[in-house]
């Protein structure tokens, strides 16, 4: 976690400036609740909130383990200009 400066307190959007790592977890199950090993999940990440187009996202695919579980950590990096860069 990065420390947010006191001068930034008026900004309503602080999470992308405060956190560098995103952990996502998925459990894939069939209609009877059984795990789906080898199933695939896709995470779409738009770093620029105001430019959410199909040509401006990062795609992170993941494959489920034998228990149908996926767990990954994505490094979001630092916000250097305030524009999501």
N, C-alpha and C positions, 0 to 999 in steps of 0.2 A: 504494500500500500504506500502510495506517495502522500506526502503531507501537502495539504491544500493551503495556500497562503491566506492570511486573514483578509487581504484586499479582495479576494475572490468570493466573498460571502454573498454578494448580491446575485450571483449567477444561479439560475434555477437548475442547470444541468451540470452536476459535479461528478457523476459516476465515471464517465469516460476519462476524467482527469485524475481520479483517485485510484483506480484499479488498473493494474497492468496485466493481470492474468484472469482468464475466464475459464471456469471449470464447468463442463457440461456432462450430464449423465443421462443415459437412455436405457430403458429395459424394454426389449422387444418380446411380445408374447402373441401367440395365436388366439383365436376366438375362444379356446378352452383354457387359456391361461398358461399354456406350456411355452417354454422359452423357444426362441427362434434363432438357433446358432447360425452364424454366417449371414444374418440379415444385415442390411445396410441402412444407415441413417446419414442424412446430409444436413450440415449446418451452414446456413447462408449468413454472411456477415457483411453489413454495409458500414464502412467507417465514416462515410459522409451521409449523415441523416437526411440532408436536403437533396441528395442526388441518388435516390434509391432506384436505380435502373438495373436491368438485367446485365448490362455491360460493366456495372460498377460494384460487383460484390465479390467476396472471397468465398469459395466453396471448400468446406472441409468434410470429406467423406470419412466414415468410420464403419468398421465391420464388427458385429457382435461376437462375443466369445461363446463358449459352450453353454453358458447359462443365459444367453440372450442379452448380456449386459455390455454397455459401451461407456467408457469414462475417459475423457480427454481434457487436457489443459491447453489453452491457446494463449500465447503471449500477445497481448494487444499492443505492446510497446508504449511509448510515452506520447502524450499530446504536446507537440512542440509549438504549434502556431495558433491553437484554438480552433482550427478548422478540421479537426479529426485527422490530421496528418501525423 
